[in-house]
Amino acid sequence: MTIAIQLAHARPHVAGFTALELIMSIAISTVIVLATIGFIRTSGHSAVDIWRDAQAQSAMRYAGQRIRTDFRQASPTKLLLTQPANDNHAVRLQRPLDVTGSEPGTVWGVYARELGKTEAERNKPGWFVRYRVVDVTKSGTIDRQLTREYLDASGKIRYTKTLIHFLQSGTAPKPGFKIDPAGAMWQITLTSRVRSRLKAVRHWQFRVSCKN
């Protein structure tokens, strides 16, 4: 008889969660779920920020490669450096062309695959390559864009490509686009802001020489 009473008292103790335990379990589960959702959201934003930063670095490398190529093919006598109203620099230059019936180095202009499929369409005597910064305002924000353009002999823009977005101001400690003489070479400065929560600034400075 004593054993039966003891077993009867034991059953409520092993019969699952009490109401308080159930409430605590639900509360803990809710906290874990909310923390997981917050982590996923934060991780998602970080991935986007990292992707934007990588895109900015890639654009700067590509722009640097194009500038190097154009400068190495140009002559100092065919290079015109200016500083427009936005304080970032602009440069206009030409390269020697291989034109049938002309002596090497006597015809200058632009050679560009973007302009056509034939050699006649790609060879443009008297044309120029120009790099400049264009200010584009979007929703009250200024996007300073480094562009590469082909100008015909009259100065009309025939082709344009944006290379870098959100350059720094030309008066910033690290200006967006600046070209300085460095002895027999030219020092190129490129600085842009990454449009993300990383608030990173990408800065690149290199030197290049012109064709003699």
Secondary structure by P-SEA (a helix, b strand, c coil): caaaaaaaaaccccccccaaaaaaaaaaaaaaaaaaaaaaaaaaaaaaaaaaaaaaaaaaaaaaaaaaaaaaaccccccccccccccbbbbbbbbbbbccccccccbbbbbbcccccccccccccccbbbbbbbbbbcccccccccccccccccccccbbbbccccccccccccccbbbbbcccbbbbbbbbbbccccbbbbbbbbcccccc
